[in-house]
Structure formats: C-alpha cells, structure tokens
Amino acid sequence: MSGPIPFTVIGGFLGAGKTTLLNRLLADAGGRRFAVLVNDFGALDIDGRLLAAHGGDTIALANGCLCCTIGDSLVTTLLGLLERPERFDHIVVEASGVADPGRIADLAVLEPRLVRDGVIVVVDASEVRARAGDRRLGDTVMRQIQAADLLLLNKTDLATDLAAVRCWLSMQAAAPILECREADVPLDLLFGLDRHGATAASPPSDRFASWSYEWAEPVQRDAVLAMLREAPGEILRAKGIVRFADAPDRRSILHVVGRRLEIADGGPWGDTGGSRLVMLGLRPVLGSLQREQTT
C-alpha cells in the first residue's frame, strides 16, 4: 500500500449546492478512483452511462469510483470502506447540511490509513447572511464557514448584492473564496487544501487522545464492558485482545466503533501475554477513563 489516502469533506448548509458539486466530481473524476460517502443516494444524479452496478448501500461507477451510503455511523461506514480490498485514490464525505465538517475531517487524525486533505464549504450567496443572522441557525452556519479550507461562494447569479456578500464572507474566515454558479469549478482546485491539519480553532492534540489498558491477569468481563458503556461521552474507536476471567483459556477480540461493541472468539490464549485494550476518543472522555483506570 502506498501511503495514507487523502480525505476530503464537503460541507455547507442545506441547499447550498453540495450534491451538485459531488455530481460534477463523480462525472469528471479525471482518472482518479474516488470513494464518496453520502447520506442518501436519492439526490445523486448519476449518468446512466457511468453506472456499473447498484448493490444496496453502494453504487459502483464505470470510471472506478464508488458511492457508499452512511449507515448507522459515519465512523463504521468509513472503517468498512477502508477494509475493502480495492484501493481508492481519494475519499470524500458529503456532510449533512447541519453537520460540523471540521470535526468530520478530524477523523483523519485518528485513522493512520487517512490523511486530512481539506474541508470544502459550499455557501449559498443569496442566503448565507440571512442564515448566519438567524438565532436558531447562525451558530451552525458560522461553524461550517470557519472550518473551511476553501469556500465556494455558489449561486452567485441569484445574489442581488454579491460584492457585499463576498466582503462579509472574507471577514468571517481566512479561507480563500471561489465564486461559482451551479458549483461549476475546476475540480483540481478542490484537493491538497489542508491549511492546518485539523480544525483551526482546536488542534487535534487538544481534542483527541488515545489511552491503553493492560492487565497481566484475567480481567472481569463486566468491569471492562461497564467501563466502555458508561464512558461520559463518545469513544470513537477501541480494539484489543482481552483475557476474560470467565474464559481464561480463550482470546477475546474486542472491537468498538462508536457505540457498537463486538466481542469475538480469537482462539486459544496460548502465549499471548497480558490483555491489552487501546481506545481513541475525545480528550475529556479519555481523561475521565484515565482517572478510573485500574491495572
């Protein structure tokens, strides 16, 4: 395998033009094999000549690209994609209209098979200032804008005060602004954007952490499960080989993605040594677990 896969997030408020941009990307991949994660296939307008196969939660395209719907969890879907045998040149996530694209992009910090390539935020030139000024929506809109490595000022043909919108937008974030209509932009400008390696307002070293547990002797199953299930927040990922007291001769393979926990039998314990469990998550969560650790 030739290094980590670039990971790009397309964000922006509802109706800004994210899916239109994604359709352009899929239709003109330029020889690159994109894997695209979306919430729903319904809005994608895939040319029938491009469609190679439709398999439930995936659509394979004749140009080598693949679309996957996001299932119960973005993290679960992303990890499943990374386990597929085929190698993709780039992974793109279309964030929901109310999501924080910066936080999604930070998943690349936790996963060594990915490298953060940037956040593209699509902005509706005719609506963005009104949305930002709405007390119910403003925080979401501003968080998206400030997470951007590139701002696409879309629907410029619908804005009656484009110069004022452009000036206002330039004062909200440091990202370059690219004006467009119907998300029609040179696609090569969308990649290699990463300005800061993670959300500018909160570097990954402050937000994320890992913590490992080791037990020399068999450990009580209930104690480990309680530690995982009662964590005061979200554990993004955990994995380990554990020797439980109720099955001391067997290797138990433990895997957690979000709130989904799986334990599988890994065969005889043999000379594996002590149990080991590694967790990845938000620092406040792991900080609390660290204080409770007993080995």
Helices and strands as residue ranges (DSSP letters): E 5-11, H 18-27, E 34-38, E 51-54, E 58-61, E 66-69, H 74-82, E 90-94, H 101-105, H 107-110, E 114-124, H 128-133, H 138-146, E 150-154, G 156-158, H 162-172, E 177-179, G 187-190, H 204-207, E 208-215, H 221-229, E 235-242, E 250-257, E 260-268, E 275-282, H 283-292
